[in-house]
Amino acid sequence: MPTLTSQKRPRGFAAMDPQKQRAISAEGGRAAHQSGNAHEFNSEEARAAGALSHAHRQRRAAESQAQAQSPSREEAVQTSPGSS
């Protein structure tokens, strides 16, 4: 039975030279385009994706701003009535 080591070594694709990985990946991309399976964004799709990303950033900014303005749980406990 093989013993487990504390560090795993990369195998397969992960163990290859980065240039060889890139070459294999590029072949896959070219094959996908030739077979018609690759998707290319048109300007409408790209605009919609960008709008979604923008909305996500706005929501995250609003959430972090709300957290910064609300008192922390510890502050709320210290200032609650009857905690003296």
C-alpha positions in Angstrom: 0.0 0.0 0.0 1.5 3.4 -1.0 2.1 5.9 1.8 0.6 9.3 1.8 3.1 12.2 1.7 2.4 15.6 3.1 2.9 17.3 -0.2 1.2 16.3 -3.4 3.1 16.5 -6.7 1.3 17.7 -9.8 0.4 15.0 -12.3 -0.8 15.0 -15.9 -1.5 18.3 -17.4 -0.5 20.2 -14.3 2.9 18.7 -14.3 3.6 19.8 -17.9 5.8 22.7 -19.0 3.6 25.8 -19.2 4.5 26.3 -22.9 3.3 22.8 -23.7 0.1 23.4 -21.7 -0.5 26.6 -23.7 0.1 24.8 -27.0 -2.3 22.0 -26.2 -5.0 24.5 -25.0 -4.6 26.6 -28.2 -5.2 23.4 -30.3 -8.4 22.9 -28.4 -9.5 26.4 -29.0 -8.8 26.2 -32.7 -10.6 22.9 -33.0 -13.7 24.4 -31.2 -13.8 27.3 -33.7 -13.4 25.0 -36.7 -16.2 22.7 -35.5 -18.5 25.7 -34.7 -18.7 24.9 -31.0 -16.8 28.0 -29.8 -18.9 31.0 -28.7 -17.9 34.5 -29.6 -19.7 37.4 -27.9 -21.4 39.9 -30.2 -21.7 43.5 -29.0 -25.2 43.0 -27.5 -24.1 40.0 -25.4 -20.9 41.8 -24.3 -22.9 44.8 -23.3 -25.4 42.7 -21.2 -22.5 40.9 -19.5 -20.8 44.2 -18.7 -24.1 45.5 -17.2 -24.4 42.5 -15.0 -20.9 42.9 -13.8 -21.5 46.6 -13.1 -24.7 45.8 -11.1 -22.8 43.2 -9.1 -20.0 45.8 -8.2 -22.6 48.4 -7.2 -24.4 45.9 -4.9 -21.2 44.8 -3.3 -20.1 48.4 -2.7 -23.5 49.2 -1.1 -23.3 46.2 1.1 -19.8 47.0 2.4 -20.8 50.7 2.9 -23.9 49.5 5.0 -21.7 47.3 7.1 -19.3 50.1 7.7 -22.1 52.4 8.9 -23.9 49.9 11.1 -22.4 49.4 14.7 -20.7 46.2 15.3 -22.3 43.5 17.4 -19.9 44.3 20.3 -20.7 48.0 20.2 -24.5 47.2 20.2 -24.1 45.0 23.3 -22.1 47.7 25.2 -24.6 50.4 24.4 -27.8 48.4 25.1 -29.9 49.5 28.0 -29.3 47.5 31.2 -25.8 46.5 30.3 -24.2 48.8 33.0 
